[in-house]
Amino acid sequence: MNTDRVLNFFREITRIPRESGHEEQIIAYLQKFAADRGLECKTDRVGNVMIAKPASKGYENRPTVVLQGHTDMVCEKKSTSGFDFSRDAIQYVIEDGWMIAHDTTLGADNGIGVAAAMAVLDDDTIEHPRVECLFTVSEETGLDGARAVKKGFVTGKTLINLDDEDEGYFCVGCAGGMDTVGTFTYRDRKLLPGFVVTKFTIGGGQGGHSGDDIDKGRINAVQQIARFLNEIWPYRIDLCHIGAGNKRNAIARGGEVVVAIPARREEKVVAVFNDFAARLKAEYAVTDPGLYFQAEPIEWEGGAIDRGTAVRLIRALISIPHGVEAMSADIPGLIETSTNLASVKMAKGHKILVGTMQRSSVNSQRIFLSERVAAVLELAGAKVKHSDGYPGWKPNMNSHIKDVCVESYKRLFGREPIVRAIHAGLECGLFTEKFPDMDMIAFGPTLRGVHAPGERLDLASLDRFWAVLLDVLKNI
């Protein structure tokens, strides 16, 4: 199939800044797109855009189909990159059949889904019923756009979510999620004479999606930096600065700490770090072969975190659970429950923020796991807040749109696709609450490394995804 139209729209999208919460330019782009083609378009108070196109000839009596994707992207970059997501166009290359952004995220999650919906709207040769393309905002930071969609914003009773990442798979269920954030308050501690200051860095982790990749055994830089600090704490060091991880839904790829060390113990602490680095390289040789470690003396004009808060923070970070907690008993191979120790950051007002995210397809287990994380943080003296969270999407194996998609795939490619649920959040979970009679499915082309630099799109899978989408629209 010729996917040039889809790729052309995606190339335009890569030039538009669209970090979660800052989607003004992509919203304006969609509105102009609709106006230029005379299509029905409306925008709600949060920035969700709905563009509708009438049915093609002969399809007027078929039920309306909603095509849905989100306009925002996770903005992650390598520590050495000077890229500015607020103004720069994504830099990508085509290599061995993949479209890749080496130094940043590509934004194919979910820019390629937005581009596919636009391509349907733009091409008058496609056979389809009335389509309502729903473009939601701020999916990556809490599904805020989907949460704000009002009844009546779309009228279709069948929804195709274009935000899945494995071609040949059809998703009929997903996990719910919530954030648990701990806030530590510290006092400044003045550094005593006779101390030297060193910055220790861990980098080069693969990171990845905190749902899809949580079972890959990749390094969590937040926890490993805390592990190192715990090893050197007996040397009477002072913790001056700590920062690791970034986005709530991304596995922490790297981080750094600034430590004041008694001068007579500096050589020993650096030796411990070098030994620690060798151990981690061995532990993560398969999952994170690109790890690097650096120790460098620096000038430091500030003070340190008071020792009581520092030790409680360190002990909390090595105690908070991270990774897979339970596998599904109903669906073989499906992660049921997990938690991501996402970040530790210093903030104004002598605050240190610890960010975590819990996921589960069983809402009661998600809530219990968030309580366990909160218990560790509270025992360490932090104040804890939970986000509202979002529900999971319970699989409906009797779905009509599922049957149409499966038959379409078999007819086109002569093989059986895989129907599954995923351990990631999709907006479908919220749509089940707002539109309980909505029949839904999610599928898309193959993406790898989402939420991390090096994110890539398999172009051959894009051809197959596009073929299925057109065939489903024709035959539903």
Phi, psi and omega in degrees: 000153180267110182257019181303321182297318178297312182294324178297318177294321180294321177301320176296320181295325180295344179267000185251119176300134184203044173297148180308130182089353180226056186260018185303320184288322179288327176297313179298322179298316179293319179297317178294319177305313181293316181298319181297335183253003179067032182266149175299132182212138173216152182229132181270185188293336181264350179111001173297138181242135173239122177241125183248148177229131180298159178297147174287165185302130180092353183245012186297330184267003178273154184291147179296142177244133175263125171258128190227135174207171180247146188273340184274168178220157172281126183258094178238144179215162175293150183297337181272356184273139175264015184298138179245108183293345181279348182215336188274148173280141178299133177262121183227163176226162172253118182223123174052039177084007179243143169264119192230138166253110188285322188260349182220177166290151181275327182085013173295337169269098004238033181300328180288329175292318176299316180297321179296317178296319178296322179295325175295315180296329188275338190256112181278000177270350181283136177269126184196156168286183174303133178243138174242112182265116183256116181249111185261158181254160169050043176292320188289342182253016177138017180055039186296321180296312179298324180296329185268351181299130180264153175300136182095347178296324169236153182248343183295151179254001176236127183235131173249110176276129187257036188238031173263164192233015179223106179294143184092000177241143173240125185264130180235011179190157181209170179275153168271165183211163175201158179256145172232118185240129177252139180239119174262141174247130184236165173252148175289138176242124180288133180287138180274156175300153178089010177253145172245152185247131182229139174258127178250131184235136169243129181211178175086006176291153180286331183062223178119185183287132185286354173256299184297327187251007186293340180265007185276353178073024182280157183298142169251108187294329179299309184290324181287327174294320176296322178299318178295315179299323179295326180289325184263357181303323179298346180275013176062039177283163170244137179268116183264325183203146175215138177199125180204149181072174182212280187277147181299330184253024176234142176288133185295119184270335184192175179178181182209156172226147173248126189231135171265128187236135171307130188306323183289346182251003185301312183299321180292318181295318178296322178295321176298319179297317179297320176294319178300316180299318180296320179295317180293322177300322178288318181296324185246027182300327182272313187278331183221070184290347183265014182299142172224156184223142182215137173235127181216134176290141180223162171276139182221118183265346182273193178254213181225168174284136180305146191295327179296313179294319182300314182290324177293322177296312181300313182294324178295316184294329178275349182260334181298130179296147176214133176114199183283130178258327182202147174258152181292138174273347183265322184239108182304134177084354181271127172290128179270313188221137178206167175218146182239118170280097197274320189198157167223126185220144174270140184228170179298156178080024179058046179247148171232123185255130176247117182256135177222162177219133178248141179228145172194147172277355174246108188301323181294325178288324176299316180293318180296319180295322177296326178291323177296315178298316179299322181298318178297313182296317181292322176298331179274001175095009180273154169269138189240139173230142175251144172284168178296330181078175178217151186280162171281173180243109183287129182299139173243098184285354176261015183298133177290317181295329175298315180297319179297316181295317180297314179296321178299313182296317179297319181293321183284321191239357175070022178215161184276127174282171179257127175259130188206171165250159183236158179263059177210162180273132172236153180296343178303328179301317178287326180294331178296329178285319184281325184230076188298341179261012180282130174267123191228154172208158177229134172203163182190182176283172182280124173241149176224148177070027181295151180073015180211153175304142185096002176308138185216154182242127178280113187288328177295322178292331177297320176301314182291318177302314182295320178298317179294315181301314180294322181292322179295315179299325181286327190250356183295000000 
